[in-house]
Amino acid sequence: MTLTGMKKHVVVLEQAGLVTTEKVGRVRTCKLGKRQLGAERAWIERYRRLWNARFGALDAETNNVRARRIVNRGRDTAGNSQALSAPRGLELKRNFRSAGDLT
């Protein structure tokens, strides 16, 4: 990063109250500002818990589907046991009819 680019970043952080700078001679020292990131930290934590719960539920459902497939793999449509065959893969396709479908 160039010095000019770094200075622009520091100015934005200063305007937000996140850092303060002090220039002594040719040296500019940055320190954490008075405004802490408490509100931002709380927002991030709230969404972290939400997404952890959602991904946990997705993991549980994925495991349930896998377990049902294993149980059902050895049965024919009448419910009779049969020799296990190799698992079949799942293939998803999406056909786009026009460039408008991409948006």
N, C-alpha and C positions, 0 to 999 in steps of 0.2 A: 504494500500500500504506500502511496506517495505521502509525503509530509502534508501537502495541501489536502488530500483526501482525508487523512487522519484528523486534521484540524477541523474540517467540516463535520465529521462525526462527533468530535468533542463538543463543538458548538451546539449541536442538537441535544446532546446529553445535558449540557449546561442549561439550555432553555427549558428542558423538562424537569430540572431540579435534581437530577440524578448524580451529577458530579459538580464540584467546584474546582476551579483552576487558579493557580497562583504562579505568577511569573517573577522569577528572581534572576536578573541578568538574562542570559540566553536559555535558561532552563525553565520549563513550564511544568509544574507539578499538578497532577489531578488527584483529587480525593473524593470519596463518596459524599454526596450532597446531603442536605438535611432531609430531603424527601426520600424515604425508604420505599421499598417495593412491596410493602405489606398487602396492599389491595391487589396488586398483580399476583403475588404469591398465593393469596387466598383464591383468586379466580382460577389460576392454574391447578391448584390442589383440588378444587371442586370438580373440574373437568377430568382430572386424572382419575379421581374416584369413580366418576360416571363411566369413563371409557374402560376402566379396569373391570367394573361390574358387567358392562355390555360384552366385553371380550370374554369374560369368564362364562357368561351365559351362552355365548356362541361356542366356546370350547365344550361346554357340557352337552349342548345339542349335537355338535359334531360327533362327540363320543357316543351319544345315544344312537345316532344314525348308523355309525360304524358297527355298533353292537347288534342292531337289528339286521343289518346286512349279513353279518356273520351267521346269525341264527337262521335267517331266511334263505341263505345261499344253498343250504342242504335240503331244501324242500321244493317240491314241484307245486303247481297251482292248486292241486287237490290237498296239499298239506302232507303228502307222503314224503318220507325221507328218501333221498337219493344221493348218489355219489357227489362229492363236492367237485365243482369245476373251478377253473381259474377265474379270479374276479374280473369282471368287466369294468372298463374305465368309463368315466362320465365325460362327455364331450359337449361343450356349449358352443353354439355358433350364433353370430349376429350378422345378418346380411344388411348392408346399407344400400338403400335404393337411390339416394341422392346425397349431395353434399349437405343439404339441410338436415339430414338425419344425424349428422355428426354433432350438432349443437344441442 
